Amino acid sequence: MSAARWAAVTILLAACGGSGGGDATPTGDTAGSSAAVTDSSGDHALAVGTLEVNRGASGMAARVRWTMPEDRSAILVMEDPAGVENEPFPNGFVLARETVDGVEAVQRDSVWDAAPSPDWRAAAFGRAHRVSAGERDSLTMAQWDSLARSAGMPVADARRGAFPASGMAVIIGLAQPGLVRLPDGNARVWPVTAGWRVAWSRDGERIAAGMAPGPMISDDADAQQWVAIDTADGRPRGALPADFQPFEPRWTDGPVIDISVRPDTARRVRIDIDGGAVESIDNRITRNGRAVGPGVALAATRRGRVIVALAPDPGAREYEPKERLVVYLVDP
């Protein structure tokens, strides 16, 4: 992959984490970026870009899961942390797609949920807001005003759409539906109080956006009610019709990232790809025998241009997991 193309990928990722299309940065969100590194092992060199899947809040532990189309030409990978007693924490995700020229990818933090479109060229997400009252028994007016400004809606609407995001403390959550498309990575977030859960219609014209979680307050709770969102303009189209047909990709559950559970980095892994294999052993990942980077391979797209891995985290503090979930973008 040329230096010019890496520059384009970096700009794309930076644009997706910040504001755009009416989007304001929520608490805990971080601007996207790509760390491009090159293996310098002579004739065996591969140009590899590395994306950390979640650079936001990590919670006590995090589930890893991903989904791919049948032809494995794309992947959406999610890091889903949770707090003490499984209280809700925002997630991070990467959507990546192989193309004739290389790879298109976008990363985003601070989402409650994400789902790929039927054509795998876009992702719907629920933008996450999470505000703590601290030692008080309710949010202050200033906090409600700040939350409403961040969501781009009146305070009264934010109050109506907010929900408890913890069973142990006064923490208020809010969700908004959003959409990000490849290859430009432009993200839109709409001033609608829904997005705790998201799903696409099979025709790609509607997003089903779940409203408040319930009845229990937990990270994996379902939505109590759903609203249909038009993907063209973000307008709510009322409750989901009885004949709504969701696009339901098949998800794969990966390991749990937890400080008390260390993965077996020495184990041998082989993932078949077109023309060869992605392999890892002794904390080293290769593609057709050429070095990609450190870690244990979890999944790979059809040509091995996108590799999901658990990699060592050299910046981890004493009380944090020593591995991080990354996506390697490999020069074809």
C-alpha positions as CSV (number, residue, x, y, z in Angstrom):
1,M,0.0,0.0,0.0
2,S,1.5,3.3,-1.0
3,A,2.4,6.1,1.4
4,A,-0.2,8.3,-0.3
5,R,-2.9,5.7,0.3
6,W,-1.9,5.4,4.0
7,A,-2.2,9.1,4.3
8,A,-5.7,8.9,2.9
9,V,-6.7,6.1,5.3
10,T,-5.3,8.2,8.2
11,I,-7.4,11.2,7.3
12,L,-10.5,9.0,6.9
13,L,-10.1,7.6,10.3
14,A,-9.4,10.9,11.9
15,A,-12.6,12.4,10.4
16,C,-14.8,9.6,11.7
17,G,-14.0,10.0,15.4
18,G,-14.7,13.7,15.6
19,S,-17.7,15.9,14.7
20,G,-19.3,16.1,11.3
21,G,-22.8,16.2,9.9
22,G,-24.2,17.6,13.1
23,D,-22.2,15.3,15.3
24,A,-20.7,16.6,18.5
25,T,-18.1,14.7,20.5
26,P,-19.8,12.9,23.4
27,T,-18.2,12.3,26.8
28,G,-15.6,9.5,26.5
29,D,-15.3,9.7,22.7
30,T,-11.9,10.0,21.0
31,A,-10.8,11.2,17.6
32,G,-9.9,8.3,15.3
33,S,-6.4,7.8,14.1
34,S,-4.3,5.2,12.4
35,A,-0.8,4.1,13.4
36,A,0.9,3.0,10.2
37,V,3.9,0.8,10.8
38,T,6.1,-1.1,8.4
39,D,7.9,-4.4,9.0
40,S,11.5,-3.9,8.0
41,S,12.6,-7.5,7.4
42,G,14.0,-7.0,4.0
43,D,12.4,-8.9,1.1
44,H,9.8,-10.2,3.5
45,A,8.5,-6.7,4.4
46,L,4.8,-6.0,4.6
47,A,3.2,-2.6,5.0
48,V,0.8,-2.9,7.9
49,G,-1.5,-0.4,9.5
50,T,-2.8,-1.0,13.0
51,L,-6.1,0.1,14.4
52,E,-7.1,-0.3,18.1
53,V,-10.7,-1.3,18.1
54,N,-11.7,0.6,21.3
55,R,-9.8,3.6,22.7
56,G,-12.6,4.7,25.0
57,A,-13.6,3.4,28.4
58,S,-12.6,-0.2,29.1
59,G,-14.8,-1.3,32.0
60,M,-13.9,-4.3,34.1
61,A,-13.9,-6.7,31.2
62,A,-14.7,-6.7,27.5
63,R,-16.3,-9.2,25.2
64,V,-14.9,-9.5,21.7
65,R,-17.2,-10.4,18.7
66,W,-17.2,-10.0,15.0
67,T,-19.3,-10.6,11.9
68,M,-18.5,-11.2,8.2
69,P,-20.5,-11.8,5.0
70,E,-20.4,-15.2,3.5
71,D,-17.6,-14.3,1.1
72,R,-15.5,-12.9,3.9
73,S,-14.8,-9.7,2.0
74,A,-15.5,-7.5,5.0
75,I,-15.7,-7.5,8.7
76,L,-17.2,-5.6,11.6
77,V,-15.4,-6.2,14.9
78,M,-16.7,-5.0,18.3
79,E,-15.0,-4.6,21.7
80,D,-17.9,-4.6,24.2
81,P,-16.8,-3.6,27.7
82,A,-19.0,-3.8,30.8
83,G,-18.7,-2.4,34.3
84,V,-19.1,-3.8,37.8
85,E,-22.3,-5.9,38.0
86,N,-22.5,-5.8,34.2
87,E,-23.5,-2.1,34.0
88,P,-23.5,-0.5,30.5
89,F,-20.3,0.8,29.1
90,P,-19.8,2.3,25.6
91,N,-18.2,0.1,22.9
92,G,-15.8,0.6,20.1
93,F,-15.9,-0.9,16.6
94,V,-14.0,-1.2,13.3
95,L,-15.7,-1.8,10.0
96,A,-13.2,-2.8,7.3
97,R,-13.6,-4.0,3.7
98,E,-11.3,-5.5,1.1
99,T,-11.3,-3.7,-2.3
100,V,-9.4,-4.3,-5.5
101,D,-6.8,-1.7,-4.5
102,G,-6.5,-2.5,-0.8
103,V,-8.6,-1.9,2.3
104,E,-11.2,0.6,3.4
105,A,-11.6,1.0,7.1
106,V,-13.3,3.1,9.7
107,Q,-13.1,3.1,13.5
108,R,-15.4,4.6,16.1
109,D,-15.6,4.8,19.9
110,S,-18.4,5.6,22.3
111,V,-21.2,3.6,20.8
112,W,-23.8,1.4,22.5
113,D,-24.2,-0.9,19.5
114,A,-23.2,-1.2,15.8
115,A,-24.4,-3.3,12.9
116,P,-23.2,-3.7,9.2
117,S,-25.5,-2.7,6.3
118,P,-26.7,-5.5,4.0
119,D,-24.1,-4.4,1.3
120,W,-21.3,-4.2,4.0
121,R,-20.4,-0.6,2.8
122,A,-21.8,1.1,5.9
123,A,-22.5,0.6,9.6
124,A,-25.3,1.9,11.8
125,F,-24.4,2.7,15.4
126,G,-25.9,4.0,18.5
127,R,-23.9,6.9,19.8
128,A,-23.4,6.7,23.5
129,H,-23.7,9.4,26.1
130,R,-23.0,8.6,29.7
131,V,-23.0,11.2,32.5
132,S,-22.4,10.6,36.2
133,A,-24.0,12.6,39.0
134,G,-21.1,11.8,41.2
135,E,-22.1,12.0,44.9
136,R,-25.4,13.7,44.1
137,D,-28.7,11.9,43.7
138,S,-29.5,13.6,40.3
139,L,-27.8,15.5,37.4
140,T,-27.5,19.2,37.8
141,M,-29.1,21.6,35.4
142,A,-25.7,22.4,34.0
143,Q,-25.1,18.7,33.3
144,W,-28.5,18.3,31.5
145,D,-27.7,21.4,29.5
146,S,-24.3,20.0,28.5
147,L,-25.8,16.6,27.6
148,A,-28.5,18.3,25.4
149,R,-25.9,20.4,23.6
150,S,-23.8,17.4,22.9
151,A,-26.8,15.6,21.5
152,G,-27.9,18.6,19.5
153,M,-31.4,18.6,20.9
154,P,-33.6,20.5,23.5
155,V,-33.1,19.7,27.1
156,A,-36.7,18.4,27.4
157,D,-36.0,15.9,24.6
158,A,-32.8,14.7,26.2
159,R,-34.6,14.2,29.6
160,R,-37.4,12.2,27.9
161,G,-35.0,10.0,26.1
162,A,-32.5,9.5,28.9
163,F,-32.3,6.2,30.9
164,P,-30.5,4.9,34.0
165,A,-27.1,3.5,32.9
166,S,-26.1,1.9,36.3
167,G,-27.8,0.0,39.1
168,M,-25.1,1.1,41.5
169,A,-24.8,4.8,41.1
170,V,-26.7,7.7,39.5
171,I,-25.4,7.5,35.9
172,I,-27.6,8.7,33.1
173,G,-27.3,7.3,29.5
174,L,-28.6,8.6,26.2
175,A,-28.5,7.0,22.7
176,Q,-28.6,8.5,19.3
177,P,-28.8,6.7,15.9
178,G,-25.9,7.3,13.5
179,L,-24.5,6.1,10.2
180,V,-21.0,5.9,8.8
181,R,-20.3,4.9,5.2
182,L,-17.2,3.6,3.3
183,P,-15.1,4.7,1.6
184,D,-15.3,8.3,2.7
185,G,-16.0,7.6,6.4
186,N,-18.4,10.5,6.8
187,A,-20.5,9.9,10.0
188,R,-23.9,11.3,10.6
189,V,-25.7,11.3,14.0
190,W,-29.3,12.4,14.2
191,P,-31.1,14.2,17.1
192,V,-33.3,11.3,17.9
193,T,-33.3,9.6,21.4
194,A,-32.8,6.0,20.2
195,G,-29.9,3.8,19.3
196,W,-29.3,1.6,22.4
197,R,-29.6,-1.3,19.9
198,V,-29.5,-1.0,16.1
199,A,-30.3,-3.2,13.1
200,W,-30.8,-2.7,9.4
201,S,-33.8,-3.7,7.2
202,R,-33.0,-6.2,4.5
203,D,-33.5,-3.6,1.8
204,G,-31.1,-1.1,3.5
205,E,-33.7,1.7,3.6
206,R,-34.4,1.7,7.3
207,I,-32.5,1.3,10.6
208,A,-34.3,-0.2,13.5
209,A,-33.2,1.9,16.5
210,G,-33.9,0.6,20.0
211,M,-34.8,3.1,22.7
212,A,-34.1,2.7,26.4
213,P,-32.8,-0.7,27.7
214,G,-34.9,-2.8,30.0
215,P,-36.4,-4.1,32.0
216,M,-33.0,-4.7,33.8
217,I,-30.2,-2.3,33.7
218,S,-27.4,-4.3,32.1
219,D,-24.9,-4.0,29.3
220,D,-26.6,-6.8,27.3
221,A,-30.2,-5.7,27.9
222,D,-32.5,-5.6,24.9
223,A,-34.4,-2.4,23.9
224,Q,-37.9,-1.9,25.3
225,Q,-39.2,-0.1,22.2
226,W,-38.0,0.4,18.7
227,V,-38.3,3.2,16.1
228,A,-37.7,3.1,12.3
229,I,-35.1,5.6,11.1
230,D,-34.9,6.5,7.4
231,T,-31.3,6.0,6.3
232,A,-31.6,8.7,3.7
233,D,-32.3,11.6,6.0
234,G,-32.4,10.2,9.6
235,R,-36.0,11.0,10.1
236,P,-38.0,8.8,12.5
237,R,-40.7,6.9,10.6
238,G,-42.7,5.7,13.7
239,A,-42.7,2.3,15.3
240,L,-41.4,-0.7,13.4
241,P,-44.1,-2.2,11.1
242,A,-45.3,-5.7,11.9
243,D,-43.8,-7.0,8.7
244,F,-40.3,-5.4,9.3
245,Q,-37.6,-7.8,8.0
246,P,-34.3,-7.2,9.7
247,F,-30.9,-8.0,8.2
248,E,-29.4,-10.4,10.7
249,P,-25.6,-11.0,10.2
250,R,-24.1,-14.0,12.0
251,W,-21.9,-12.9,14.9
252,T,-18.9,-14.9,16.3
253,D,-18.0,-14.6,20.0
254,G,-14.3,-14.2,20.6
255,P,-12.3,-14.1,23.9
256,V,-13.0,-11.9,26.9
257,I,-10.4,-9.3,27.6
258,D,-9.9,-9.4,31.3
259,I,-7.0,-8.6,33.6
260,S,-7.5,-11.9,35.4
261,V,-7.5,-14.0,32.2
262,R,-4.4,-14.2,30.1
263,P,-4.7,-15.6,26.6
264,D,-2.5,-18.4,25.4
265,T,-0.2,-16.4,23.1
266,A,2.0,-19.4,22.3
267,R,-0.8,-21.5,20.8
268,R,-0.7,-22.1,17.0
269,V,-3.5,-20.6,15.0
270,R,-4.1,-21.1,11.2
271,I,-6.8,-19.2,9.3
272,D,-7.1,-20.2,5.6
273,I,-7.3,-17.4,3.1
274,D,-7.2,-17.2,-0.7
275,G,-3.7,-18.4,-1.8
276,G,-2.4,-19.3,1.7
277,A,-3.0,-18.7,5.4
278,V,-2.8,-16.2,8.3
279,E,-0.9,-17.9,11.1
280,S,0.2,-17.1,14.6
281,I,2.4,-18.8,17.1
282,D,4.6,-17.6,20.0
283,N,2.9,-14.2,19.9
284,R,3.8,-13.6,16.2
285,I,1.3,-13.2,13.3
286,T,2.3,-13.9,9.7
287,R,0.4,-13.8,6.4
288,N,1.8,-16.4,3.9
289,G,5.0,-16.5,6.0
290,R,5.6,-12.8,6.1
291,A,5.5,-10.9,9.4
292,V,2.4,-8.9,10.2
293,G,2.7,-8.0,13.8
294,P,2.6,-9.3,17.4
295,G,-0.4,-11.1,18.9
296,V,-2.8,-14.0,18.4
297,A,-4.9,-14.0,15.2
298,L,-8.7,-14.3,15.8
299,A,-10.2,-13.7,12.4
300,A,-9.2,-12.7,8.8
301,T,-11.0,-11.6,5.7
302,R,-10.9,-13.6,2.5
303,R,-7.5,-12.4,1.2
304,G,-6.0,-11.8,4.6
305,R,-5.9,-8.0,4.1
306,V,-7.8,-7.5,7.4
307,I,-6.7,-9.4,10.5
308,V,-8.3,-9.2,13.9
309,A,-5.9,-10.0,16.7
310,L,-5.2,-9.8,20.4
311,A,-1.9,-8.0,20.7
312,P,0.3,-7.0,23.6
313,D,-0.5,-3.6,25.1
314,P,2.9,-2.0,26.1
315,G,1.1,0.9,27.6
316,A,-1.1,-1.1,30.0
317,R,-1.0,-0.1,33.6
318,E,-0.8,-2.5,36.5
319,Y,-4.6,-2.8,36.9
320,E,-5.4,-3.0,33.2
321,P,-5.5,-6.0,30.8
322,K,-2.1,-6.6,29.2
323,E,-3.7,-7.3,25.7
324,R,-5.7,-5.1,23.4
325,L,-7.9,-5.8,20.5
326,V,-6.5,-4.6,17.2
327,V,-7.1,-4.8,13.5
328,Y,-4.1,-5.1,11.2
329,L,-4.6,-3.7,7.7
330,V,-2.2,-5.5,5.4
331,D,-0.7,-4.3,2.1
332,P,-1.9,-6.8,-0.5
